[in-house]
Amino acid sequence: MTIRTRLILAVAAWCLVAVALVLPLVWLINNRDWGIGLMLLVPFVVYGLMRLGRVLEGWARATPPPSPQGSRE
């Protein structure tokens, strides 16, 4: 898998997770009387998404291990 493919997969995965977390949270905050209490969770969700982005970026930019065929022992 090339680095470009891994980067595209990482961005797509992050976007899916972000939409799956943020969309219900925003809907609950907007439509429920007790939703304003969920505002306390928002910084933790944002921090989690930032950490996930860093992990996925590290995965996407990781260099593949050298192939055993090219080594001379």
C-alpha positions in Angstrom: 0.0 0.0 0.0 1.4 3.4 -1.0 1.8 6.3 1.4 -0.8 8.2 -0.6 -3.4 5.4 -0.3 -2.7 5.2 3.4 -3.1 8.9 3.8 -6.4 8.9 2.0 -7.6 6.0 4.1 -6.5 7.8 7.3 -8.4 11.0 6.3 -11.5 9.1 5.4 -11.4 7.1 8.7 -11.0 10.3 10.7 -13.9 12.0 8.9 -16.2 9.1 9.5 -15.3 9.0 13.2 -15.7 12.8 13.5 -19.1 12.8 11.9 -20.3 9.7 13.9 -19.3 11.5 17.2 -20.1 15.2 16.5 -23.4 14.8 14.6 -25.3 13.0 17.4 -23.7 15.2 20.1 -24.7 18.4 18.3 -28.2 17.1 17.7 -28.6 16.2 21.4 -27.3 19.6 22.5 -29.7 21.4 20.2 -32.9 19.3 20.7 -32.9 18.2 24.4 -33.4 20.3 27.5 -30.6 18.5 29.2 -28.4 18.8 26.1 -26.6 21.9 27.4 -25.0 19.6 30.0 -23.4 17.8 27.1 -21.4 20.9 26.4 -19.1 19.7 29.1 -18.1 16.7 26.9 -17.2 18.8 23.8 -13.6 19.6 24.8 -13.0 15.9 25.5 -14.5 14.9 22.1 -12.3 17.5 20.3 -9.2 16.4 22.2 -10.0 12.8 21.3 -10.4 13.6 17.6 -7.1 15.5 17.6 -5.3 12.5 19.2 -6.9 10.2 16.7 -5.7 12.4 13.8 -2.2 12.3 15.1 -2.3 8.5 15.4 -3.7 8.1 12.0 -1.2 10.4 10.5 1.6 8.4 12.1 0.1 5.3 10.6 -0.2 6.8 7.2 3.3 8.2 7.1 5.0 5.1 8.6 7.8 3.8 6.4 7.4 0.1 5.4 9.9 -2.3 6.7 12.7 -3.3 4.3 12.0 -6.3 2.2 14.0 -9.4 3.1 14.7 -10.1 -0.6 16.9 -6.9 -0.9 19.1 -7.6 2.1 22.6 -9.1 1.8 23.6 -11.3 4.7 
